[in-house]
């Protein structure tokens, strides 16, 4: 089972990676830029596996670059919890 199949597992996976990046000294700005790159990759290459991912994919597809940055930033905040 892929981490993309379950929303909760996906959040935990991202949270673990965020913790690792912060522990390695990655800045908040770099993390947010990486989140945008990941969002772009997922939107282009990965079929959403659950309802939450479908909503994010749909929002990403109509968002401007600034709005995509905001979505990515919110996702980073979400997985910090």
Order of alpha helices (4+ residues) and beta strands (2+ residues): alpha-alpha-alpha-alpha
